[in-house]
């Protein structure tokens, strides 16, 4: 009996030591050598190249394995993050996150900036924004933050004026002056590119424009990047309760590197601008 008891005690000690070693060497929550799943939306070949570089740096330098989970639209990744189906997501700007948290009583936070992507007004019917006709129909994304961004683009393009200022979310109800009586067609962001044959112009997010292989020749106006653009900087998001997880911070550090900046430049040219140390004027 004594021998059996000693064997049981020894086995327990071994298990305890293994558990301690698991966490000590980073296999438990918050350590290195952890697999971190990142939710993205509509990943293109260019996006894949960027995250391939991030994953390599994260693995080589921090011992973190990055796995990418691709979603088809903007409605899914925050729900997945809030529910714990992914560890992080990287698809949205700050304004989108703020609006989602407010609408869904969410507890998601930014843990690092990635890039900013100036959005564009596309048209297959006119070649200059000045040639938008009276009564023209323009499609814009229908989610709160991207619709606001699109309306500010139309304002900066001189097509409308707004009652609200940058930093606040605008809706079609905030249109103050509309001298050309432009009709705003609100549709899901992932559908905007497909409407170009049916509308006079459309504001299309860059990832969906690239996925739809829209030609730069169809761009008739580009969003300016200035001090009002802070809320449009894309971010990596986490649950607030896990924002300080070491492995998550390591993914951010792996992203915010000169190597990744180069890949972004190689893949996107001027369409995506690294923003973690961007000085807005």
N, C-alpha and C positions, 0 to 999 in steps of 0.2 A: 504493500500500500504506500509505504514511504517513497519507494522508487517511482511509483506511478505519479504520486503527488509532485515530486521533484520534476518529473518529465512535463507535467501540465504547467508548472510554474515557469520552466524553461521556455516552453512553447509560447506562453503569454508574453514573456520578456521579449522574445524574438519578434512577435507581432507588434508590440509597442515600439520597439526599435525601428521596425520597418515603417510604421506610421510616422514616427518622428523624422526619419530620413526622408520620407516622401515630401513632407512639408519643408524640411530644412533645405533640401536641394531644389525646391521650387516647383514640385509637381502639384502641390495643392493650390488653392485659390490665392491669386496675387503673386505667385512666384514666377521664376523663369521656367523654361522648358514646358510652358503651358500652351495648349492649343486655344487660339482666340479666333472665334468665328465673326466675320465682319459682313454685315448686310449691305449690299449695293443695289442700284437700280439700273436696268437696261445696259448692262456692261458691254462696252464695245471692245474691239481688239486693242484700241489705244488705252482704254481703262485697264484692260488686262495686263498690258505691258507695264503700266505704272505700278499696279499692285504686285506684279511679279518681282519688281525691284524692291518694293517695300518688304515683301515676304522674305526675300533673300537676306536683306539687312537685318530684319527682325530675328531670323534664324541664326545667322552667322554671329551677330554681335550680342544678342540678348537671349538666345536660346528659346525664342517664342515661335511657334508654328502658327502661321496665319492661314486660315481657310476662308474662302469667299463664298457667300451665298447670294445668288443673284435673284432679285425680285423684278416683276414686270411693271409695277407702277408705284407711285409715291405713297399710296395708302397702306402699304404692307410693312415696310421695314421698321417703323416706329412701334407698331403693334408687336412685332416680333421681338424687338428689343425690350419693350415694357414687360412682355410675357416671359422673357428669359430664353427665347428660342435662338437668339443670337447674342453675342457678348457686346458688340459694338455695331454701329452702322456709319456709313460714310456716303451720303447721297444728297444732303440737304444743307441749306444755308441757315443762319441763325433765325431769321424771320420766320421761316417755315417751322422750325423747332418750337419757337415761342408760341406760334399760332396753334400747333398741334397739342402742346402741353395744356394750353388754355382750354381748348375744345374737348380734350379727353382726360382732363385732370391727371396729366402725366407727370412723371418725375424724371425726365431725361435732361441731361446737361451736356454742354460742349466740353470736351477735354483737349481740344486742339484744332487749330485752323489748318486747312489744306490749300485750297485754291479759290480763285474767283473766276467765274466764266461770264463775260459780258454776253447778254442775250441779244438776239437779233430780230428784226422785223423782216420777214420774207414775203416776196410776192412773185407770182408768175405772170402778172398782168401789167405791172408798171415797173419801171427801172429806177425810179426816184421817188422818195417819200413825198416830194412836193406835188407829184402827179396823182396822188390819191384823190379820187373823184368825190364830189358831193354825194352823200348817201351810201358811200362804200361800206362794206362789211369787213370787219377785222376780227379774227378769232384770237382769243386769249385763254390761257389756262384758267380753270375755274376754282382751283384751291386758293385759299385766302391770301397766302403770301405771294405766290407766283402771279396771281391776278393783279395784286397791288403793284408788283414789280413791272408787269406789262403795262399797266396804266401810267406809271411814272415814265416808262420808255416813250409811250405815245405823247406824254406831256413834253418831254425833252425834245421830241421830234417836231414839236410845234403843232400837233394835230388837235390837242385838247388842253384845257387847264383844269386844275384840281383844287378843291377846297382845302385839302389836307396837305401837310408838308412831309418831306422825306423823314423816315423814321417811324411814321405811322402807317398803318395799313389802309389802303384806299380801296373802295369798291366803286362800281358804276354809279352809285348814288352820290359819290363825291365829285363827279364830273361837274365842273362849274360852267365852262364854256365849251361848246362843241360846234364851231362855226361851219363845219362841213357835214353836220348831222350824221356823223359816223355811227354805224350800228355795231355794237360790241356783242360778239357771239362767244359765250362762255362755255368751254368744253374741257374735258379732261386733258391734262398736259400731254399725255402720251398720244393723244389724237390730233393735236394741233397741226402737225406736219401733213397729215392725211387730208386736211381740209383745203389745202392750197388750190386745188382745182375748182373749188366751189365758193371760195371767198376772194375778196380783193387782196387781202394780206393776212398774215398770221404771225403772232409772236410765239417763237418756238424755242424751248430750252435746248441748249447746245447738245446734250447727250441724245435727245430725241432727233435733233436735226442730223446728227452724224449717223444715227441708226437708220434714218430714212434716206441717207445719202443725198441730202439737199445740197445743191450747188451754191457756192459762195456768190455766184453771179446773180442769185435770186435775193441776196441781202440788199435791202434798200435803206436800212438804218441800223446802227449799232449802239447799244447802251454805253454811255460814258462811264468811266471808272473814276470816281472822285471821293471826297470825304463822306458823301451820302451813301456810299456803297458798302459801308461796314456790315450792315445787316444781310448783305447778299454774299458774304464770304462763306464758302462751304466749310463744313466742320466734321470732325469725328465725334460721335455722340455715345454716351454711356448712361446707364441708370445712375442716378445721383448716389444711391447707396453703395455703388461699386466704383465710383469715379476715381478713387485713389488706388485701385488695384494696380500693382506694379507692372504686370504683363500688359495691361491696357496702355499705361503710360509709355512702355517700351515700344508699342506699335506706333504711337504718336511720334516718338523720337526717331523711329525708323523711317517714318514718312517725311519728317521735316529735315531732310538731308540734301546736300548738294547733288548727290547721285540721283535722287528722285526728281529734283528740280530739272536736271538735265534731261531725264526721260520725258517729263511733261513737255519740255520745250521741243524735243525731238518728235514727239507723237502729236502734239496739238498746235505747234507754232505759237501764234499769239491768241489762240482761242481760249486757252486756259492759262491763267497767271498765278504762279505760286504766291500764296498770300500770308504765310506764317510770319514773315518779317516785312510785309508790304507797307510802305508809308503812303497813306492816302492824303491827297492835297485838296 
